[in-house]
Amino acid sequence: MTAVLDSGRDVPLERVALVDLLDRLLAGGVIITGDLVISIAEVDLVRVSLRALVTSVRNELLRGDEMLREEEA
């Protein structure tokens, strides 16, 4: 499966495999947000706001190791 990336500029579109697209997204991080409202007779009873940050753990661990090395030096 492939996807087409449009960077919004005047550059040619790039075809990318779905696995590569997922890898790019996780390397940079993705924020997922959502709201859930349960109501009866147009009266809001429960409101839940959801926010999640999804990123590659390996990249974050490597960045953390680099920061620790810089602090020790």
N, CA, C and O atoms as CSV, one atom per row, in Angstrom:
chain,resi,resn,atom,element,x,y,z
A,1,MET,N,N,0.841,-1.165,0.000
A,1,MET,CA,C,0.000,0.000,0.000
A,1,MET,C,C,0.893,1.238,0.000
A,1,MET,O,O,1.905,1.279,0.700
A,2,THR,N,N,0.521,2.229,-0.776
A,2,THR,CA,C,1.302,3.464,-0.852
A,2,THR,C,C,0.410,4.667,-0.592
A,2,THR,O,O,-0.810,4.594,-0.733
A,3,ALA,N,N,1.023,5.751,-0.218
A,3,ALA,CA,C,0.344,7.021,-0.016
A,3,ALA,C,C,1.074,8.070,-0.830
A,3,ALA,O,O,2.241,7.895,-1.182
A,4,VAL,N,N,0.384,9.158,-1.128
A,4,VAL,CA,C,0.987,10.257,-1.868
A,4,VAL,C,C,1.116,11.434,-0.924
A,4,VAL,O,O,0.128,11.881,-0.342
A,5,LEU,N,N,2.332,11.938,-0.768
A,5,LEU,CA,C,2.585,13.074,0.111
A,5,LEU,C,C,2.593,14.366,-0.696
A,5,LEU,O,O,3.265,14.466,-1.723
A,6,ASP,N,N,1.845,15.345,-0.223
A,6,ASP,CA,C,1.827,16.667,-0.832
A,6,ASP,C,C,2.370,17.644,0.194
A,6,ASP,O,O,1.741,17.875,1.227
A,7,SER,N,N,3.526,18.217,-0.081
A,7,SER,CA,C,4.157,19.126,0.874
A,7,SER,C,C,3.563,20.531,0.823
A,7,SER,O,O,3.927,21.383,1.634
A,8,GLY,N,N,2.662,20.781,-0.108
A,8,GLY,CA,C,2.038,22.088,-0.188
A,8,GLY,C,C,2.843,23.087,-1.001
A,8,GLY,O,O,2.390,24.210,-1.225
A,9,ARG,N,N,4.007,22.704,-1.437
A,9,ARG,CA,C,4.838,23.593,-2.238
A,9,ARG,C,C,4.776,23.141,-3.687
A,9,ARG,O,O,4.086,22.175,-4.015
A,10,ASP,N,N,5.493,23.834,-4.547
A,10,ASP,CA,C,5.494,23.495,-5.970
A,10,ASP,C,C,6.554,22.447,-6.284
A,10,ASP,O,O,7.367,22.628,-7.191
A,11,VAL,N,N,6.542,21.362,-5.536
A,11,VAL,CA,C,7.447,20.246,-5.794
A,11,VAL,C,C,6.608,19.051,-6.210
A,11,VAL,O,O,5.439,18.962,-5.834
A,12,PRO,N,N,7.173,18.140,-6.969
A,12,PRO,CA,C,6.407,16.967,-7.396
A,12,PRO,C,C,5.926,16.136,-6.206
A,12,PRO,O,O,6.587,16.077,-5.169
A,13,LEU,N,N,4.769,15.496,-6.371
A,13,LEU,CA,C,4.246,14.623,-5.329
A,13,LEU,C,C,5.147,13.411,-5.189
A,13,LEU,O,O,5.741,12.948,-6.163
A,14,GLU,N,N,5.243,12.903,-3.971
A,14,GLU,CA,C,6.135,11.792,-3.679
A,14,GLU,C,C,5.303,10.584,-3.235
A,14,GLU,O,O,4.467,10.705,-2.340
A,15,ARG,N,N,5.529,9.422,-3.857
A,15,ARG,CA,C,4.841,8.194,-3.462
A,15,ARG,C,C,5.657,7.523,-2.358
A,15,ARG,O,O,6.869,7.348,-2.483
A,16,VAL,N,N,4.970,7.152,-1.276
A,16,VAL,CA,C,5.643,6.584,-0.119
A,16,VAL,C,C,4.855,5.360,0.346
A,16,VAL,O,O,3.624,5.381,0.379
A,17,ALA,N,N,5.574,4.295,0.705
A,17,ALA,CA,C,4.920,3.112,1.267
A,17,ALA,C,C,4.313,3.472,2.617
A,17,ALA,O,O,4.839,4.331,3.325
A,18,LEU,N,N,3.222,2.828,2.973
A,18,LEU,CA,C,2.525,3.127,4.217
A,18,LEU,C,C,3.431,2.918,5.430
A,18,LEU,O,O,3.350,3.674,6.398
A,19,VAL,N,N,4.281,1.912,5.386
A,19,VAL,CA,C,5.215,1.661,6.486
A,19,VAL,C,C,6.187,2.828,6.631
A,19,VAL,O,O,6.486,3.251,7.748
A,20,ASP,N,N,6.680,3.351,5.510
A,20,ASP,CA,C,7.594,4.498,5.565
A,20,ASP,C,C,6.888,5.737,6.098
A,20,ASP,O,O,7.475,6.511,6.853
A,21,LEU,N,N,5.638,5.927,5.710
A,21,LEU,CA,C,4.866,7.066,6.202
A,21,LEU,C,C,4.666,6.968,7.713
A,21,LEU,O,O,4.815,7.962,8.424
A,22,LEU,N,N,4.333,5.788,8.201
A,22,LEU,CA,C,4.164,5.583,9.631
A,22,LEU,C,C,5.476,5.827,10.373
A,22,LEU,O,O,5.481,6.420,11.451
A,23,ASP,N,N,6.580,5.372,9.797
A,23,ASP,CA,C,7.892,5.596,10.407
A,23,ASP,C,C,8.210,7.087,10.493
A,23,ASP,O,O,8.722,7.552,11.511
A,24,ARG,N,N,7.913,7.831,9.444
A,24,ARG,CA,C,8.150,9.283,9.454
A,24,ARG,C,C,7.299,9.979,10.512
A,24,ARG,O,O,7.778,10.868,11.216
A,25,LEU,N,N,6.038,9.571,10.620
A,25,LEU,CA,C,5.148,10.186,11.601
A,25,LEU,C,C,5.616,9.913,13.024
A,25,LEU,O,O,5.635,10.816,13.860
A,26,LEU,N,N,5.993,8.666,13.299
A,26,LEU,CA,C,6.422,8.326,14.648
A,26,LEU,C,C,7.762,8.954,14.998
A,26,LEU,O,O,8.010,9.268,16.162
A,27,ALA,N,N,8.628,9.142,14.009
A,27,ALA,CA,C,9.927,9.766,14.277
A,27,ALA,C,C,9.739,11.212,14.732
A,27,ALA,O,O,10.468,11.691,15.599
A,28,GLY,N,N,8.773,11.897,14.155
A,28,GLY,CA,C,8.522,13.288,14.519
A,28,GLY,C,C,7.521,13.433,15.645
A,28,GLY,O,O,7.509,14.453,16.334
A,29,GLY,N,N,6.688,12.438,15.843
A,29,GLY,CA,C,5.659,12.491,16.880
A,29,GLY,C,C,4.318,12.904,16.298
A,29,GLY,O,O,4.255,13.717,15.376
A,30,VAL,N,N,3.265,12.350,16.834
A,30,VAL,CA,C,1.902,12.638,16.394
A,30,VAL,C,C,1.071,12.919,17.635
A,30,VAL,O,O,1.158,12.191,18.623
A,31,ILE,N,N,0.277,13.955,17.587
A,31,ILE,CA,C,-0.634,14.258,18.679
A,31,ILE,C,C,-2.050,13.929,18.220
A,31,ILE,O,O,-2.505,14.408,17.181
A,32,ILE,N,N,-2.739,13.105,19.005
A,32,ILE,CA,C,-4.114,12.712,18.704
A,32,ILE,C,C,-5.011,13.348,19.747
A,32,ILE,O,O,-4.780,13.201,20.947
A,33,THR,N,N,-6.031,14.051,19.292
A,33,THR,CA,C,-6.952,14.695,20.231
A,33,THR,C,C,-8.383,14.302,19.899
A,33,THR,O,O,-8.708,13.978,18.756
A,34,GLY,N,N,-9.223,14.337,20.909
A,34,GLY,CA,C,-10.634,14.025,20.701
A,34,GLY,C,C,-11.453,14.463,21.893
A,34,GLY,O,O,-10.929,14.601,22.999
A,35,ASP,N,N,-12.725,14.680,21.677
A,35,ASP,CA,C,-13.647,15.051,22.745
A,35,ASP,C,C,-14.837,14.102,22.709
A,35,ASP,O,O,-15.344,13.754,21.642
A,36,LEU,N,N,-15.269,13.692,23.890
A,36,LEU,CA,C,-16.418,12.809,24.029
A,36,LEU,C,C,-17.399,13.477,24.974
A,36,LEU,O,O,-17.039,13.848,26.091
A,37,VAL,N,N,-18.644,13.632,24.528
A,37,VAL,CA,C,-19.676,14.249,25.358
A,37,VAL,C,C,-20.868,13.309,25.406
A,37,VAL,O,O,-21.396,12.903,24.370
A,38,ILE,N,N,-21.287,12.966,26.619
A,38,ILE,CA,C,-22.492,12.154,26.808
A,38,ILE,C,C,-23.564,13.074,27.359
A,38,ILE,O,O,-23.386,13.709,28.399
A,39,SER,N,N,-24.685,13.138,26.644
A,39,SER,CA,C,-25.750,14.039,27.085
A,39,SER,C,C,-27.105,13.367,26.930
A,39,SER,O,O,-27.288,12.477,26.100
A,40,ILE,N,N,-28.047,13.814,27.747
A,40,ILE,CA,C,-29.439,13.364,27.673
A,40,ILE,C,C,-30.308,14.608,27.634
A,40,ILE,O,O,-30.147,15.513,28.453
A,41,ALA,N,N,-31.231,14.651,26.680
A,41,ALA,CA,C,-32.156,15.786,26.522
A,41,ALA,C,C,-31.382,17.094,26.423
A,41,ALA,O,O,-31.753,18.097,27.034
A,42,GLU,N,N,-30.307,17.072,25.652
A,42,GLU,CA,C,-29.461,18.236,25.408
A,42,GLU,C,C,-28.820,18.804,26.676
A,42,GLU,O,O,-28.470,19.984,26.721
A,43,VAL,N,N,-28.666,17.965,27.704
A,43,VAL,CA,C,-27.967,18.344,28.928
A,43,VAL,C,C,-26.696,17.509,28.993
A,43,VAL,O,O,-26.754,16.281,29.065
A,44,ASP,N,N,-25.547,18.179,28.969
A,44,ASP,CA,C,-24.270,17.475,29.015
A,44,ASP,C,C,-24.068,16.865,30.398
A,44,ASP,O,O,-24.070,17.572,31.406
A,45,LEU,N,N,-23.894,15.544,30.434
A,45,LEU,CA,C,-23.669,14.852,31.694
A,45,LEU,C,C,-22.191,14.567,31.929
A,45,LEU,O,O,-21.683,14.733,33.038
A,46,VAL,N,N,-21.509,14.136,30.873
A,46,VAL,CA,C,-20.093,13.781,30.990
A,46,VAL,C,C,-19.356,14.362,29.795
A,46,VAL,O,O,-19.794,14.218,28.654
A,47,ARG,N,N,-18.244,15.014,30.061
A,47,ARG,CA,C,-17.390,15.533,28.990
A,47,ARG,C,C,-15.970,15.050,29.257
A,47,ARG,O,O,-15.427,15.258,30.342
A,48,VAL,N,N,-15.373,14.403,28.256
A,48,VAL,CA,C,-14.018,13.884,28.374
A,48,VAL,C,C,-13.205,14.428,27.210
A,48,VAL,O,O,-13.598,14.291,26.052
A,49,SER,N,N,-12.070,15.044,27.520
A,49,SER,CA,C,-11.138,15.515,26.497
A,49,SER,C,C,-9.950,14.556,26.483
A,49,SER,O,O,-9.343,14.293,27.522
A,50,LEU,N,N,-9.631,14.046,25.323
A,50,LEU,CA,C,-8.545,13.084,25.184
A,50,LEU,C,C,-7.419,13.698,24.373
A,50,LEU,O,O,-7.646,14.290,23.318
A,51,ARG,N,N,-6.204,13.549,24.880
A,51,ARG,CA,C,-5.019,14.002,24.148
A,51,ARG,C,C,-3.925,12.970,24.354
A,51,ARG,O,O,-3.636,12.570,25.481
A,52,ALA,N,N,-3.323,12.545,23.257
A,52,ALA,CA,C,-2.258,11.542,23.348
A,52,ALA,C,C,-1.117,11.939,22.417
A,52,ALA,O,O,-1.337,12.404,21.298
A,53,LEU,N,N,0.089,11.748,22.898
A,53,LEU,CA,C,1.281,11.964,22.092
A,53,LEU,C,C,1.848,10.597,21.743
A,53,LEU,O,O,2.167,9.806,22.630
A,54,VAL,N,N,1.973,10.322,20.450
A,54,VAL,CA,C,2.521,9.050,19.990
A,54,VAL,C,C,3.825,9.347,19.279
A,54,VAL,O,O,3.859,10.112,18.315
A,55,THR,N,N,4.895,8.742,19.756
A,55,THR,CA,C,6.199,8.959,19.156
A,55,THR,C,C,7.023,7.692,19.289
A,55,THR,O,O,6.649,6.765,20.007
A,56,SER,N,N,8.113,7.661,18.610
A,56,SER,CA,C,9.003,6.515,18.663
A,56,SER,C,C,9.799,6.554,19.958
A,56,SER,O,O,10.456,7.552,20.252
A,57,VAL,N,N,9.746,5.492,20.724
A,57,VAL,CA,C,10.468,5.435,22.000
A,57,VAL,C,C,11.964,5.405,21.758
A,57,VAL,O,O,12.722,6.027,22.503
A,58,ARG,N,N,12.394,4.706,20.749
A,58,ARG,CA,C,13.822,4.583,20.478
A,58,ARG,C,C,14.452,5.956,20.246
A,58,ARG,O,O,15.510,6.252,20.799
A,59,ASN,N,N,13.816,6.784,19.441
A,59,ASN,CA,C,14.353,8.119,19.176
A,59,ASN,C,C,14.413,8.944,20.448
A,59,ASN,O,O,15.388,9.663,20.668
A,60,GLU,N,N,13.393,8.857,21.291
A,60,GLU,CA,C,13.387,9.627,22.531
A,60,GLU,C,C,14.477,9.143,23.477
A,60,GLU,O,O,15.113,9.953,24.151
A,61,LEU,N,N,14.702,7.822,23.537
A,61,LEU,CA,C,15.768,7.302,24.394
A,61,LEU,C,C,17.130,7.762,23.907
A,61,LEU,O,O,17.996,8.107,24.712
A,62,LEU,N,N,17.328,7.771,22.591
A,62,LEU,CA,C,18.601,8.236,22.048
A,62,LEU,C,C,18.823,9.709,22.355
A,62,LEU,O,O,19.933,10.111,22.704
A,63,ARG,N,N,17.774,10.517,22.228
A,63,ARG,CA,C,17.889,11.938,22.548
A,63,ARG,C,C,18.204,12.133,24.027
A,63,ARG,O,O,19.012,12.991,24.382
A,64,GLY,N,N,17.567,11.336,24.897
A,64,GLY,CA,C,17.826,11.423,26.329
A,64,GLY,C,C,19.261,11.056,26.665
A,64,GLY,O,O,19.883,11.695,27.514
A,65,ASP,N,N,19.796,10.023,26.002
A,65,ASP,CA,C,21.195,9.631,26.221
A,65,ASP,C,C,22.138,10.739,25.796
A,65,ASP,O,O,23.133,10.998,26.474
A,66,GLU,N,N,21.841,11.400,24.677
A,66,GLU,CA,C,22.698,12.494,24.203
A,66,GLU,C,C,22.674,13.646,25.187
A,66,GLU,O,O,23.710,14.258,25.446
A,67,MET,N,N,21.507,13.953,25.740
A,67,MET,CA,C,21.397,15.047,26.702
A,67,MET,C,C,22.173,14.718,27.976
A,67,MET,O,O,22.818,15.593,28.554
A,68,LEU,N,N,22.113,13.455,28.418
A,68,LEU,CA,C,22.862,13.066,29.612
A,68,LEU,C,C,24.363,13.183,29.388
A,68,LEU,O,O,25.093,13.622,30.277
A,69,ARG,N,N,24.821,12.795,28.214
A,69,ARG,CA,C,26.245,12.895,27.897
A,69,ARG,C,C,26.695,14.357,27.886
A,69,ARG,O,O,27.788,14.679,28.350
A,70,GLU,N,N,25.847,15.236,27.355
A,70,GLU,CA,C,26.192,16.662,27.311
A,70,GLU,C,C,26.262,17.236,28.717
A,70,GLU,O,O,27.123,18.069,29.000
A,71,GLU,N,N,25.358,16.799,29.613
A,71,GLU,CA,C,25.360,17.299,30.985
A,71,GLU,C,C,26.591,16.814,31.760
A,71,GLU,O,O,27.129,17.538,32.598
A,72,GLU,N,N,27.034,15.572,31.469
A,72,GLU,CA,C,28.182,15.014,32.164
A,72,GLU,C,C,29.491,15.661,31.702
A,72,GLU,O,O,30.459,15.715,32.460
A,73,ALA,N,N,29.518,16.141,30.481
A,73,ALA,CA,C,30.757,16.720,29.929
A,73,ALA,C,C,31.027,18.104,30.462
A,73,ALA,O,O,32.026,18.722,30.094
